[in-house]
Amino acid sequence: MSDNFLQEFNDLRSRVEKLEGAFPKDEEGLLDYSTHKKFHKESKQAKEDFKKKRSDIIKSLVEWACIAAATILLSHLIPIDQSIISNIPK
């Protein structure tokens, strides 16, 4: 056999071993394709859930920042009656 054929054969065998390594094995030692597929499906769902939660948190932070900015702005624009402040018990 030629050296080129042996090299290609060894490369192919190496690729197959790497591919098989991506799949877990079941109780009988056989490749478990369904578990591999389930893992990727759950991983994809977890990423989508994380993005949704992150989006909700950012939305909430922006809402609170707008409320805080509006409160500060309005507190400077609306004069406060000093008689109300002087009647607050200390």
C-alpha positions as CSV (number, residue, x, y, z in Angstrom):
1,M,0.0,0.0,0.0
2,S,1.1,3.5,-0.7
3,D,2.1,5.9,2.1
4,N,-0.5,8.3,0.8
5,F,-3.3,5.7,1.3
6,L,-2.1,4.9,4.8
7,Q,-2.0,8.6,5.7
8,E,-5.5,9.2,4.4
9,F,-6.7,6.1,6.2
10,N,-5.2,7.2,9.5
11,D,-6.6,10.7,9.0
12,L,-10.1,9.2,8.4
13,R,-9.8,7.0,11.4
14,S,-8.8,10.0,13.6
15,R,-11.8,12.0,12.3
16,V,-14.2,9.1,13.1
17,E,-12.8,8.8,16.6
18,K,-13.2,12.5,17.2
19,L,-16.8,12.4,15.8
20,E,-17.6,9.4,18.0
21,G,-16.2,11.2,21.0
22,A,-18.9,13.9,20.7
23,F,-21.6,11.3,21.5
24,P,-22.1,9.8,24.9
25,K,-22.4,6.0,25.2
26,D,-25.4,4.2,26.7
27,E,-25.3,1.3,29.2
28,E,-24.4,-1.1,26.5
29,G,-21.4,1.0,25.3
30,L,-23.2,2.0,22.1
31,L,-23.3,5.6,20.9
32,D,-26.4,7.4,22.2
33,Y,-27.4,9.9,19.6
34,S,-30.7,10.9,21.3
35,T,-28.9,12.1,24.4
36,H,-26.5,14.1,22.3
37,K,-29.5,15.7,20.5
38,K,-31.3,16.3,23.8
39,F,-28.1,18.0,25.2
40,H,-28.0,20.5,22.3
41,K,-31.7,21.2,22.5
42,E,-31.5,21.9,26.2
43,S,-28.4,24.0,25.7
44,K,-30.2,26.1,23.0
45,Q,-33.2,26.5,25.3
46,A,-30.9,27.6,28.2
47,K,-29.3,30.2,26.0
48,E,-32.7,31.6,24.9
49,D,-33.9,31.7,28.5
50,F,-30.7,33.5,29.6
51,K,-31.2,36.1,26.8
52,K,-34.9,36.6,27.8
53,K,-33.9,37.1,31.5
54,R,-31.1,39.5,30.6
55,S,-33.5,41.5,28.4
56,D,-36.1,41.7,31.2
57,I,-33.4,42.8,33.7
58,I,-32.1,45.5,31.3
59,K,-35.7,46.7,30.6
60,S,-36.4,46.9,34.3
61,L,-33.1,48.9,35.0
62,V,-33.9,51.3,32.2
63,E,-37.4,51.8,33.5
64,W,-36.1,52.5,37.1
65,A,-33.4,54.8,35.7
66,C,-36.1,56.8,33.8
67,I,-38.3,57.0,36.9
68,A,-35.3,58.2,39.0
69,A,-34.3,60.8,36.3
70,A,-37.9,62.1,36.1
71,T,-38.2,62.3,39.9
72,I,-34.9,64.3,40.2
73,L,-35.9,66.5,37.3
74,L,-39.4,67.2,38.6
75,S,-38.1,67.8,42.1
76,H,-36.0,70.7,40.8
77,L,-38.8,72.1,38.6
78,I,-41.7,72.0,41.1
79,P,-41.1,74.3,44.0
80,I,-41.8,72.8,47.4
81,D,-43.8,74.8,49.9
82,Q,-41.5,75.4,52.8
83,S,-44.4,75.4,55.2
84,I,-44.9,71.8,54.5
85,I,-41.3,70.9,55.2
86,S,-41.3,72.9,58.5
87,N,-44.3,71.0,59.8
88,I,-42.6,67.6,59.3
89,P,-41.9,66.2,62.8
90,K,-38.3,65.6,63.5
